[in-house]
Amino acid sequence: MPFINTKFSGEITSAQQDEIKTAFGKTVSILGKSESWLMVGFEENVPLYFKGEKSPKIAFVEVSLYGNASGSAYDKFTGEVCKILGETLGVPADKVYVKYSPTDNWGWSGRNF
């Protein structure tokens, strides 16, 4: 049950959203999760500053997941996120932050797991 939300400083076309969503769906298995439970969100044109500067290509990715993953899985997934956003949106890897929020409490369909 992961939710991956991407905040991006520029515009994201529908085709780019589909490409990113598909790529996240394939790589989420690194975290021990499957695409069948994956939810993906996008926020575009978000004013983001890094090192005191506004850049046209900055992204902040929040990964919320039920349970936890290993440190090596997080490392590998961060690399994939940077690769995906670099190829799709042109965001340099050094302008991407990825935040992980594992939880033991996750609700769905009127109840909690």
N, C-alpha and C positions, 0 to 999 in steps of 0.2 A: 504494500500500500504506500508507495512513494508518491509524493507530489513534488514536481520540479517546476519552480517559477523563475523565469528569466526576466530581469529588468535590463533594458538596453537603452543607451543614450540616443539612438537613432530610430528610424522606421524599420519595421519588419514586415515584409510582404506575406501574403497568405502562402505563397509557394515556399518561402523561407521557413515559415512556421511549420508547414507540413514536413519539410526536410529535417528540421531540428527535432520535431516530435518523433519522427520515424527513427532517427539516429539515437535519440534518448531511449526509445523503446527497445532498440537492439542492445544498447550498452548497459541498461539498468540491471542486467543479469550479473554484472560485476559486483553489485551490492547484494546479491542473493535475492533479487526481486524479479518479477516478470511484468511484461508489458500489459498483461491482462488486468492488472490492478493499478497501472500507472495513470496519473493525472498530470497534465502539463498545462502551464499557464504562461502568458506573455504580457509584459508591460513595456510598451515602446515609448520613445521620446521622453524618457525619464531624465531629469537634470542630474547627472552624476559627475562628481569631481574626484580626482585621484591625485594625490601629492600636490594639492592646492590648485590643480588645473582642470579646466573643463575640456573634455576630449570628445570628438564625434564618435569614437569607437570605444566605449566602456561597457562592461556587463557585470551584473551582480546576480549570481545564481543561487537560489535557496533550494536545498534538497531536504525535504521532510520525509522521514520514513518510520514506519512501524517496526520497532526492534532496532537492531544495531548492525553494523558491519565492522570488519577488521580495519585497522589502520592502513594496511596495504591495499585493501579494496577501495578505501577513500582516496588514497594516492592515485591509484590507477584510474578511478572514475574522474577525478579532477583533470587528469591528463586528457581523457577523452572529451570532457566538456570543453576544455580549451581548444582542442583540435576541431571539434564540431563547430564551435562559434567562430573560430578562425576561418575555416573553410566556407561557412555559410554567410557570415556577416562581416568578415574581415577584421574581427577583433583580435588584436595581438594578445598572446597568452599573458603578458605582463600587465594587461588591463582587465583581467578577469579575476574576480573573487568568487569563491565557491564556499558556501556555508552549509554545514550539515547539522540537522536537528533530529536526532533519533528520539523516539518516544515509546513508552510502554502503553500509552493510552491513545487509542485510535478508534473513532466512531465511523460507522457506515450503516446505512439502511435502518436507522432508528435504534441502533444498539452499539455497544463497544466490543471490540475483540478482546 
